[in-house]
């Protein structure tokens, strides 16, 4: 089918209408040609009647040709109006309203109503009425020719053809009616099933334990479910019609926010974590997935946000991280944190260090004796007090770590590239720490103040591009053991 034919015949895609065009075309072709042949064999020959019936038959044949080319509209109009014209010519020559050809008009009106629609049928009725009025006027004026004596075989063919065409149109109409009833029932069943599915989907969305938000392309909120309202504390009228950015996308840096917008602009799904706020201002950590909603033609009309509350999960993860990297008693970073920190200070392989750092290991003298004599509770108090004193001596860029037991570590950063100068600075800081630890200390439950000292091991790190963390820890530990052997 050509594009022009498709556009031109878009109203004639009904199968029953197409069948009716074919049946009517064949009926007109066979009836018209058969009557023309029978009239030609009759004597005397009435040439005008032969030509008019032959013309009607040719109209049917041309309509079939157009139908084969799938020009359904042209075929239907040619069939109705062409046959009406030739029937009117035959009727005018056969006595008008008193002749035998009036049966054609009801059949043509029925076919027109089915194939051409209401407007064409009304026009056909008006023209037929005008034609009949002309016949009556001509008959009253005595100008209408008398009814000729016709050929009985031709008249029999004419009546049989009219009856068969009427029966075919009736049967096709009934079949079309039953088909449409069946289609309507199937459509109703499909709509009922779709409505059930939609209600099920709506209940699932509304009763989902996770927050669901639907926005338009500008980010204006059009729908939120009950989980969102319960979780955030907002009422529907406080969020509907407002920008989603007022309640979401918090906790994202500029780069992340830009990435979110670019991902959505490409029609892709964005996933990430946000720290939003409830109505009362408390933080709400959420894992968020934002996906486009596409129409059947692929056009994006809305966005849907799925939000999972991960506040407790984040809190648990933070607690696990704290337990893994911080000392429970003193809340100082632990050995694992120290190793990670030193790893970040390593020089690139094959390159010398840009700046040296100092690692100090401190071990409280006589702590084991004190802990055994006074008990673990007093020992814990002493460790906390020493951690506080050490933190007071720590420079802003330094790191204080409780390595294990009564052993602490301090990392001093940015001592320069001169190893001798860096070593002197580290020794000066160690002396400062020793002086602070030696100040009198009175613990809760002690009768009086006591003084404490600590053995200290010092090393510089990194000393080369190949200097590793375990090398620095080994050197500092060796220096600490030597200090203990020398009494501090």
N, C-alpha and C positions, 0 to 999 in steps of 0.2 A: 504494500500500500504506500502510495506516495504521501509526503507530508501534507500537500494541499488537500488530498482526498481525506486524510485523517481529520484535519481541522474542519473541512467542509461538512463531513458526515458524522461529527461527534455525537449528534443526537439520534443516530440510527444504528447504534451498536447493539440494540436489543435483538436477540436471536429470533423471537417471534415476529417482529416487524420485518426482518430480513426474509424469513420464510414466507410471510404474507406477500411481500413484493414479488418473490419468485412465483408463487402459486398464481397470483393475479396476473402476472405477466404471461405465464404459459396459458392461462385460461383465455385471456383476451386474444393472444396470438392464434390459438387453435379455433376459438369460436368465430373470430372475425374472418380468418382465412377460409374456414369450412363454409360459413354462410356465403362468402363471396363466390366460392366455387359452385355451390348449389344454385345460387342466383344466376350465375353465368350459364349454367346448363338449362335454366328455365327459359321458356319462350312465351312471350317475346322478352328479350334481354333488356333489363332496366339498368343501363350502364352506370347511372349515378349511384344506385343502391349497391352495385358491385364495388364501385370505387370507394364508397364511404366505409363499407365493411372491411374491404381490403386495407384501407388506411388505418382503421382501428386495430386490425391484426398486426400491421407493421409497427404501430405504436407499442403494442405488447412486446414484439420482438426487440425493438430498440431499448425498451425498459430492461429486458433481460440482459442485453449487452452491457448496459450501464451497471447493472447489478453485478455482472461478472467482473467488471472493472472496479467494483466496490464503491461506486458513486451512488450510494443508496438514496440520498436526498433527491438528486436529479432523476433517478429512476422512478421514485414514488410520485414526484410532481408530474413528470411526463406521463405516467400511467393514468393518474386521476384526471388531469386537465386535458390530455390528448383524447382519452376515451370519451370524456364529457363533451368535447367539441364534436367528435364524429357522431356520437349518439344524438346530439342535438341536431346535426345536419340530417341524419337519417329520420329523426322524429319529424322534422319540418317537412320532409318529402313524403312521410307516411301518414299524414292526417293529423299531426299535432297531438293534442290531448285525447283525441279519439282513436289514435293509432295504437299498435301493439308494443311500442318501445318504451313505455313509461316505467316498466319494471327495472330498467337500467339505473334510474336515478336513486332509488333507495339504496341499492347496492353500492353505487358510487359514493353516496354520503357516508355509509358505514365504513367503506375503505378509507375515505378521506379522514374521518375521525380517528381511525387507528393509525394511519401512516403519516398524515400531514399535521395533525393537531387541531386545536380548537379554532384558531384564527382562520386557517384555510377552509375549515369545514363551514364556518359561519359565512365566509365569502361565497363558498359553493352554494349554500342554501339561498343566499340573496340572489345570486345570478340565476339559479334554477327557478326561483320565484318570479323574477323578472321575465325569464324565458317563457314560463307557463302563462304569465299575464299577456305576453305577446301572442302566444298561441290562441288564447281565448279571444283576444281582440281581433286577430286575423280570422278566426272562425266566425265571430259575430259579423264581420264585414264581408263574409263570403269569399275571402281571399285564400283560405287554407285549402290545399288540394285534397281531393277525396282519398279515403283510405284505399290503397290499391289491394287487389287480391294477391296475396303472397304465396310463396312456395311452402307447402306443408312441411317437407323435410327441413327446409331452412328454419321454419318457425319452431320445429321440434328441437333442432340443434340449439337454437337460441334459448328456449325454455330450459333444456337440460343443462346448458352451460351456466345460466343464471342460478339454477338450483345448486349445482355443484360448487360454484364459486361462493354462494352464500353459506353452504354447509362447511366448506373448507375454512372460511373466515370465522365461522362460529366455533368450530373445533379448535382452531389455532388460538382463538381468544380464550376458550376454556382452559386449554393447556397452559397458556401464559398465566391465567389467573391462578391455577393450582400451583404453578412453579413459583409465582410471587408469594403465595401464601406459605409455601414451604420455605422459601428464602426468608420471609419475615419471621417464621417460627425459629429457624436456625439462628437468625440475627438476634432475636429476643433471648434465646438460650445462651448465645455467646455473650450478650450484654449482661445477662444475669450472672454468668460465671465470672466475667470480668469485674462486675460490681462486688462479687464475693471476694475475689482476690484483692481488689483495691481496699475493701474494708479490712481484710486480714492484714494487708500491708500497713494501713493507717494505724491499726491497733498495735502492730509490732513497733512502728516508729514512736507512737505515743507512749507505749509502755516500756520502751527500751531503757535499760538501766544506765545507759550512757547518754550524754547530751548530744542533741542533734539540732543544728541551726541551718535554715535555708535563707539565702540572700539573693537579691537580684544582681545584675552585672555591676551595679555601682556599689555593692556591698551593703545595701539597705536590708535590714532583717525583715523577712516576711513570715517566718514561722520558727517557733522554738517548741520543743517538747517539754513534758512535765519534768523529766530528769534535769534539764537545764535550769528550770525555774527553782526546783528544790535545791540544786547544788549552789546556785549563785545567790538565791534569796530575792531575786527580782520578781516583780509582777509582770504579766504579759504586756500591759499598756506602757510599762517602763522601757521595754526593749523593742517591741514591734514598731516598725517605721523609722527606727534610728540606725545609724551606721554601725556595722559590726566592729569597726575599728575602735569604737568607744568601749567595747567590752572584751575584745580579743587582740591578738598580735602583740600583747605586752610581753616584756622580757626578751624581745628580739632586738638584736643590734641592727644598725642601718643596712649592713650587707645582707643579713638574713631576711630583713623585711623586703629589700629590693629583690632578692631571690624568690621570695614568695610571690610577689607581684608578677615577675617575669614568667614564672612557672605557670601561673593561672592564665596569663595572657597567651601562652602557647597552647592552652587547652589541656594541660597535663595535671596530674595529681601531685599535690604538695603534702609532705608529711614532716612533722617536727614537734618540738616541745615548746610550750609557752608557760610563763608564770603570770596568770591573770589575777584579777581581784574580784572577790565576792562583793556583794552590796555593802557589807559591813567593813570592807577594807582588808579583810584577811586574805593572805595569798592563796592562790589555787593553782597548783602545778597540774598541767594537762598535756597529754599526748594528743596532738591534733592532726587530722587528715582532712584536707580540703579538696573536693573533687568537683569537676564541672558536671552539670546536668544538661544533656543534649536532647534536642527534639528529634523526631523521626528523620528530618532532613539534614541532621548533623549540626544544626545551629545550636550554640550554647545560649541558654536562656537564664540559667540560675547557677548558683554554687551551693553545695551542701557541705557543712562542717560536722565532722564526727569528733567528739571530745571525750577522752577517757581521763578520769581523775587519777593522777599518779602521785598525789601529795604524800600518801603513806609510803608508797614505793620509793619516792625520792628521799623521804625521811629515813627509811630503812637503809637505803644505799649510802646516805650520808653517814649514818651511824656505823655501818660496816666499814666505810672508808676511815672514819675517825678511830675505830678500834684497831684497824690495820696500820694506821700511820701515826697514832698519838698514844701517849702513855696514859693509862686510866687514872693513876694516882696523882700525877702532877699536871696532866693535860698538856705536857710538852710533846713535841714531835718525837717519834721513837727511832730505832735504828733503821727501819725500812725507809722512813722519810729521809734520814741522813744519807743513805746509800743513793737514793734517787736524786737528792740535791747535789751530791758530789759528782754524780754522773753528768749532770748538766753543766758542770764547771770544767769538764775535761777539755783539753786542747785538741783540735783536729789532728788526725794521724798525719805524721810527717811535718808538722808545724810546731814551732815553739809556742809557749804560752804567751798570750798578749798581756796577761796580768796574773800575778800570783795571789793565792789565797792561803790562809792558815787554818789548820785543823788542830784543835786542842782537845785532848782527852784528860778529864779530871776524875780522880778517884778519892773519895773522902777517907782520910786516915782514921783508923780505929773504929770504923763504922760497925764492923762485924762484932767487935767486943761490946760496943754500946747496944746494938740490937739484941744480942744474946742476954745482956744483963737487964735491960730495961723493957724488953718486949717489942714485938713487931709494931704495935700501935705507936709507941714513942719513936721507933725507927722511921715509920711513915711520916710522922710529924717533922722529924729532922730533915728528911728528904724534901718535903714540901717547902720547908723554910729555906733550905739551901737552893732549891730551884728558884725561889723568889729573889734571893740575893743575887744569884747569877744573872737572872733576867734584868735586874736593875743595873748591872754593869754592861749589859749587851748593847753595842751600838745599833742604831736603827736598821742598818743593812745586815746585821749579823743573824746567826741562827743558833739557838740553844736546843740541845737534844738530850733526853735521858736515854742513854744507850742500854743500860741494864743495871739492876741492883743499885749500888751507890756510885755508878759511873756515869758521868755527863760528858757531852761533847759540845764544843763551840766552834763555829765556822766564821772566820773573819774574811770579808770580801775586799777585793780591790786594793791590795797592798803594793801594787806597782810591779814593774818588771825586774827591778834590781833585787836579787835574792838576798844580798847582805842586808840591805835596808829593810826588806820585808821581814827578815828574821828578827832584826832589832825591834821592829814595831810589834811583832808577835810576842816577843819576850817582855816588852813593856806592858802589853795588855795582860799577860799572864801574871805579872807582878801586881798589877792593879786588882786582879781577881783574887789573888792570894790575900792581899791586904783587906779586901772586903769580907772574905770568908773568915778572917782572923778576928773580926770584931766580935765582942761578947754577944752571945745569943742565949735568950731565955725561952725555953719551950714551955708550953702549957703543962703543968704538973711537975716542973722542975723547982727545986728549992731556990736555985740561984742561977745566974748566967754561966755559960760555958764558952770556951773558945775552940774553934775547929781549924784544921788545916787540910789541904788536899795535895796529893801528888799530881803532877801535870806532865803530860807528854805532848810535844809540839812537832809538827811537820808542815812543810810548805807544799802546796798542790796547785796545779800540776807542775812538775819539774821538767817535763818534756812532753812531746806529742804522744809518746808511748806510755806515759804514766797513767796507770789505771786506778780505779777507786780502791780495789783491794790492796794495791801497793801502798796507797796513802794510809789506809787503816792499819796495815801491818807496821809501817814506820812509826805512826803515832803510838801504837800499842807497845812497840819495843821501847820507845822513849819513855812511856809511862812506867814500864817495869823497871827501867834504870833509875827513874826518879824515886820509885818506891824503895829500891835497894839503897839509895843514898839518903833515904829519910825524907822525901818530899821533893 
